[in-house]
Amino acid sequence: MARRAQVTARQARLGAELRKLREAAGLKGREAAALLGTDSAQMSQIEFGTAGVSEARVRQLAAHYSCTDAELIGALVDMATDRTRGWWEEYRGLLPSSFLDLAELEHHGAYRLDVEFLHVPGLFQTEDYARAVFSYRVPELPDADLELRVRHRTARKAIIMGPAPVPYTAVIHEAALRIRACDRAAMRAQLIRILEFATERHITVRVIPFDLDRFAGATNAMMYVGGVVPKLDTALRDGPQGAGFIDSEAQLGAFRTLFRKVESVSLEPDPSRNFIHRLAKEL
């Protein structure tokens, strides 16, 4: 199979998961290659995602690695055979690849968790708010590039607004709700938009107020996308150039623990909606 010119995060993740299974089985790359009847170079390309892998080979490797997790094997087969060309493909060559990788990850996710302290979560942002956030980037973006980012961020809402929305929980600190990234009117519209989202049954919005004792977790902003099986969960750190992906089991466990800690001190959904409503009335 020909080498890929560009590897997506999803393709790289498939290779990484196959490598984890091999290492758990105590096999060297060359040993796994011999079991497949190929060479070490081809095995390396599969594990780095630069070469595709068939369903038969995924199942063959799983058998050689003594993996009996049928759900995980099925999920890896789906990743290997997936040929989805989603809406994000229209941005290929126009935005950094991490933007497209994030949209693809969200598309295949089973649920989503966000914790934000300084900005409204991206999935909730209005166009005015998103434009204000991207406008603050240094060096400044040309208008056309800025609008591409706004359009892309707006399109990502499909995972919570589309025909098959995923469960979504957003924990937002009061600071993010009070900091006016845009003007007063646009910020009020942003808060009202969050309240509209909060009425959806699959969306939970929780607020962390300033008036909270012993809260030292303000450095733990995160995005977390649940995989179709827990081993395929992904945590993300968002940045000006896009999101960085985290998939090590130890780090994922730490992120899940941090989310539970932050969620446990936040207001319940009803008081949170009342809190946001009061803030909107103040503007």
MOMOHU-V621727 format. One record per backbone hydrogen bond with DSSP energy under -1.0 kcal/mol. CO is the residue of the C=O (numbers start at 0). NH is the residue of the N-H. Records with the same first field share a line. If there is no record, write none. Layout:
CO: NH + NH
This chain:
7: 11
8: 12
9: 13
10: 14
11: 15
12: 16
13: 17
14: 18
15: 19
16: 20
17: 21
18: 22
19: 23
20: 24
21: 26
22: 25
27: 31
28: 32
29: 33
30: 34
31: 35
32: 37
38: 42
39: 43
40: 44
41: 45
42: 46
43: 47
44: 49 + 50
49: 3
53: 57
54: 58
55: 59
56: 60
57: 61
58: 62
59: 63
60: 64
61: 66
62: 65
67: 69
68: 72
69: 73
70: 74
71: 75
72: 76
73: 77
74: 78
75: 79
76: 80
77: 81
85: 88
86: 89
87: 90
88: 91
90: 93 + 94
95: 98
96: 100
97: 101
98: 102
99: 103
100: 104
101: 105
102: 106
103: 107
110: 225
111: 168
112: 223
113: 170
114: 221
115: 172
120: 123
125: 129
126: 130
127: 131
128: 132
129: 133
130: 134
133: 136
141: 145
142: 146
143: 147
144: 148
145: 149
146: 150
147: 151
148: 152
149: 153
150: 154
151: 155
153: 156
154: 157
155: 158
156: 159 + 160
157: 161
158: 165
166: 111
167: 203
168: 113
169: 205
170: 115
171: 207
172: 176
173: 177
174: 178
178: 180
182: 186
183: 187
184: 188
185: 189
186: 190
187: 191
188: 192
189: 193
190: 194
191: 195
192: 196
193: 197
195: 198
196: 199
199: 202
201: 167
203: 169
205: 171
206: 266
207: 173
209: 211
216: 219
221: 114
222: 235
223: 112
224: 233
225: 109
228: 231
229: 232
233: 224
234: 245
235: 222
236: 243
238: 241
243: 236
245: 234
247: 251
248: 252
249: 253
250: 254
251: 255
252: 256
253: 257
254: 258
255: 259
256: 260
257: 261
258: 262
259: 263
262: 265
267: 271
268: 272
269: 273
270: 274
271: 275
272: 276
273: 277
274: 278
275: 279
276: 280
277: 281
